Amino acid sequence: MKKRNIIFALSALLTAAPIFAAPSFSGAIGGSVGLKANIPTSGGSADFDVPMAGFAAVQANLTNWCVARGEIAVNAANFNFDDIFSSATADIELNELSVVMIRRAVTASSFFSAFLGAYEPLGSDVFLMRQFGIEPISSHFSKSATSLSGAPLVPTKGAGLSYIVNFDKLPMATGGYFYVGKNRTGDWTINIDARLAAVSNIATLDFMAGIGSPLQDSYNNKDVVLMIDTITLKGGISLLLGSKYTHGLLLQAGVKDVAVKGKNAGTVVGDEIRFLVEPRLNFNKFRLNFTLYTFDAETISKLIYLPDEIGAAATFVKDDIETKQGTLTAGIHVIGGISGVLPLKFFDGSRTSEASYNVYVTPYVEVPLTPTAKAEAMAQIGMKDISGSRSLDFKLLVSAKKVF
């Protein structure tokens, strides 16, 4: 979507607010800037980049039964250090634009939404937080500089409608989504998704399953008004056993755009499957996490800490350091990653000769600035392609976020 169209849509949303009685507003803004360098150990020229990204989100409570939300992101990940003022292009993306109508009854609350963008994607915590008001459960590795809610496991991206029911006497919500968007190959697709989520003291569940069908306007070299001959499957689960204050196990897995009927049925490219498994050990003085993951390249490009599509990590973190402004968090990630090969191709044993094995050490710190603002800094030092040509990889990143 073009920049002027996004700005116009958000402006129209905000200027329409006075039509309703006594609206209230909340939101968040954040951004990051850093330095990346890759230096070959065997000689050759080094590459330097200055990644910059940011987002802005707003929520307007127009009435007690109508809520409007908007979020946009800017990502300029390819500033070349040699020509920083003219070498980069910035991508502006609409994360979300939505209007939610709420109807509250004795036994349940209903939420009817019209949306554009990636609306309440699975794995990002946003659906669970809106429906149940819980604290985030996703991995620290899901953090993104271009989104308030983090990178999704399976995105719900397009233009459409949703209907969700939240039961008052049960910590459970269920419903569905109908939307039109582009699939991984760029084809316009009709999608229908179903969702079920539940929370308790010992487990948190968010489950989604859906089907899609690419729209076609030709068949056997003849024009048709509309034809559907392919069915694709997508879905996923995000499950936390335990809680933030106990030992826990986070399980996330998903599939996207796998054709089960029609064109290319039964074939996969290799990046349709993604998962994250993270045992969490909570001791009195610190936390220790172990993570195994696979993500697609598009998701990896938006993440702060993970540079490769396949990997494993160990994390040591201490999140109870008291300061005058609040609680400071300090930790370190030790990451082993694999790049240059699609996840499914690696695990089935094919094309593994093209894989590059990498290792990174990443200390980080989160500092409270005010009760509603915090800053985060990280330094990543790595060795890429350790069994081949080898190169040193450096990344420094400072980010800040404020909620208002």
N, C-alpha and C positions, 0 to 999 in steps of 0.2 A: 504494500500500500504506500502511495506517495506521501511525502512528508506533509504537504499542504492539506491532504485529505484527512490525515490523522489529527492535525492541529484543529481543523475545522470541526471534526466530530467531537473532540473534547471540549472545544469552546461552546458548541451548541448545547452539549450536556450541561455545562456549568451555567450558561446564561439562561437556561430553562428552569433552573432551580427556584428563582423567586416566584414562579407561578404557583408553587405549593407553599403551604403555610409553614413558617418557622423551620426552614431546613437547617441541618447541622452538618458540618464537614469534618473529615479526618483524612489523613493520608500519610505518605512517606516519600522521602527522596533519598537517593543514594548514588554513589559513584566510586570509581576506582581509577588509579593511574599507576603505571609501573614501568619496568624496564626488563626486556628479555634479551638474552644473548646466547648464541650457539657458536662455540669455538672449536674447530677441528683440532685434534691433538697431533695429527700428522702433517700439519701445514694447510695452507689454503686460507681463503678469506673468511672472516667471521661475519655473522649476521646479527644485527641489532634491530630491535623493534621497541616501540613505545605503546603498549596496549592501554587503551582508555575505554571506559564504558560507564553507563549510568542508567538510571530509571527514575520515573516519577509516577506515583500512584495517588489517587484521590477517591474517597468514598463520600457520597452525598446522601444523607438520610433525609429524603424529601418529605416524607410523612412517616407515621409508624407502620405503614403498609407498603411503602415504596422506597427502594434503595437503588442508587445508581453508582456504578464504579467505572473507573478508567485507569489504565496503566500503559505507559509507553516506555520503550527502551532505546538507547543509543549505544552502538558498539562500533568502535574504531580500533580494531585489533591489529591493523597492519600499517601503522605509522613507521616508516623507515627512518632510522636514526640519522642517516646521511642527508635526508631531505625532509625533515619532519613537518615543514610548513606547507608542503605541496604534494606529498607522495601518497596520502591516505585517502580512503573513501570511508564514509561513516554510514552504517546501516541503521535506519530508523524502523522500528518494528512495533506494531500494536500488540501488546501482550493481552490486553482485555478491554473491552467496552461492553458493559452490560447494564440492563435494567431489570430489577427483581421486584415482583409483586408478591406480597406476603399476606396470607390469610390464616388467622389463628382461630382454632376451634378448641373444644373441650379436651379432646383426646390427641390431637395432632396439629402440627403447623404445616401449611403447604407453601411452596416456593415455586412460582412460575417465572421463568427467566427468558429474556431475549438477549442474545450475545453475539459479539464478534471477537475473534481471536482465540487464544488458548484458554478456554474457560474451565476452571477447576480441574486441571490435569491430574491424573493419578500419579501418586508418588511425591507430590509437592507440598502436602500438608494443608493446602488452602481449603479444600472441601471439609476436612475434619475440623479445622479451626473455626470455620464459619458455622458449621452445623452444631458443634459440641463445645466450642470454646476451649479446646485443649491446647497445651503447649506443643510445639513442633516435635515430631518423632523421627523425621528423616535424618539421614546421615549427614555429617559435616561435609562430606565430599560432594553433596548435592548443591552446595552453595554456588550461586551465580551472581555475577556483578551486573547482570541485566534484568533481574527480576527480584521482586520482594519475596516471592514464595519459593524460589529455587528452581532448578531444572527438573522437568517432569520425567517420569518413567515411561508413560504412554500419553502423548498429548491428545487433548480433545480440541482440535484446532479447525476453525471455520466460522460459518455464520449459521445460527440456528436457534432452537428453542429447547428448554429443559423444564422438567417438572419433578420436584423432589418433595417427599413427605417425611417429616421428622416427628416421631411418636413421642408424646410427652411422658408416658409412663415407662417407656423402654428407651435406653440409650442407643437408638437405632434410626437410621435414615435410609430411604430407598427411593428410586425413581429412574428416570431415563432422559436421554438426549436425542434430538433429531437435528442434524446439521449437514451443511454442504461445505466441503473444503477440498483442497488438493492433496492427493496421496504422495507417496515417496517418489513416484515417477513424474509428478506434475499433472496428473489427470484429475479433472473435477470428479468428485465422488460423493454419493449420497451415503450418509452414515446413520446408524441407529445403535445406541449404546444403552445398556442397563447397568445400574450401580446399586451397591449395597454396602453400608458402613455401620460399624458398631463399636462402642468403647466400653471398657470395664476397668477394674483395678488391676487386672492381671493380663489383659490383652487389648490391642487396638487393631481393628480390621477395616480395610478399604479395598473393595473388590469391584472390578468393572469388566464387562464383556460386551462386544459389539460386532456388527457386520457392516460391510461397506460394499458399494458397487460403483465402479467407474462408469461415467456417462459417455455414450458414444453417439455420434451423429452420422456415421457411415457404416455400411456392412457390405462386404464383397464388392468394394469400390462403388457402391451406390449410396446416395444420400438418404438418410432416414430422419424422422423428426426426433426420436429418442429411442435408444436401445440399451438394454441391460443384459449382458451375457456373462459377467464375471462377478463372483462373490468372494470378498476378502474377509479375513477374520482378524480381530485384534482384541486385546484384553490384558488384564494383569491383576496382580494382587500386591498389597502392601500390608504386612502383618508384623506388629511388634508384640512379642511375648515378654511380659514384664513391664517396667515403667522406667521413667527417667531416674527414679530414686532407688532402683534395685538393679540387680543383674538382669540382663535382657538379651533378646535375640531379634534382630530386625531382618525380615525376609521380604525381598521385593523381586518380582519377576514379571515380565511382560513380553507380548509379541505384537507386532505391528504389520499390517498390510500383507498378510500371508494368503495367497490365493488358494481357495479350496474348491472352486468350481469355475470352469470356463478357461479363459486365456491364462497360460502359465500356471495352471493348477498343479499343485504338488512340487513346485520348484521354489527354492529360496535363494536369495542373493548372498546372504551371509551376515547381514546386520539387522535382520528383523527381530532377533531375540536379544533381550537384555535382562540382566539380573544383578542384584546386590545382596550379599549375605554378610551380616555383621554381628557377631557375638560381642556383647558389651559387658565388661566386668567392672563393677562399681565397688571400690574399696573406700575406706574411711577418708583417706587423704588424697586419692587420685582415682582416675578412671583409665581403663585399658581396653581398647577396642581392636578387633581384627576384622579386616574387610576383604572380600573377594567380589569382583565386579566385572561386568562387561557393559559398555554403552556404545551407541553409534557415534560416528564422527561429528554429526551436527550437534549432538548434546555435549560432547567433550569440548567443542569450541566455545561453549558458553560457561563452562565450569572454571572455578578459580584454582582448584588444587590438583585435579587429575589431568595429566597431559596425554595419556594413552587410552585406547579403546578397551584394552584388557589389562587387568592388573590385580595385585593383592597389596595390602598395606597393614601396618601395625601402627596404632596411635596411642601415645601417652598424653594425657591431658589432666590439668589441675584447674578446676573452675570455681574455687572458693577462696580466692585471694582477695581480701577485703581492702578497699581503698576509700577515700573520702567521697568519691563520686558513685561508688557501687562496687560490684564484684568483678574482679579482673580474671580473665581466663588465659592460660598459657599452655601450649602443647607442642608436640612434634609428631609429624607423620614420617614414617619410613615406607616408601612406595617402590614396588617392583612392577614395571609396566612392559607391555608388548605392543609394538606398533608395526604398521606396514602390512597387516593381514587382517581380514575381516574375522570377527569373533567365531562364527560358525565354521569357517574354513580352517581356523586354527584348531578348534576342538575336534573336528573330524579327521585331522591329520593331513589335510591337503594344503599345499602351498606354504608349509611352515618354513621352507628355506628362505622365503622373503621376509620373515618376521625379524624385527629388530628388538633386542632385549635391553631394557633400560632400568636404571635405579636412581632414586631421588631421596634426598633428606630435606624435610620441610618444617622448620620451626615457625611458629606463629603465635600471635598474641592479640587478644581482644580487650580493648581499653574503654571503659565507660567515660564519656565526656560530660554528659548531663543525664538526668533520669530518662530522657527520651532520645538520647543520641549516643552513638558509640563508634569507635574507630577500630580497624583491624589491619594488621601488618603481617606479611609473610615473606620469607626468603627461601627460595627453592634452589638447591644445588644438586645437579645430577650428572650422570655419565650415560650417554646414549650409545646404543649399539656396542655394548661392552664386548661382544664376541666377534666384532667386525672392525669397521674403520674407527670407531670411538670418537666421540666429541664431548666437550664439556657443555653443560646446559645450565644457564642461570636465569632466575626469575625473581624480581622484587616487585611487590605489589602492596599498595596502601589504599584502603577503602574506608568509607564512612557512610553512615546511615542515620537519618533522623526521622522519627515518627512524630506527627503533630495532629 
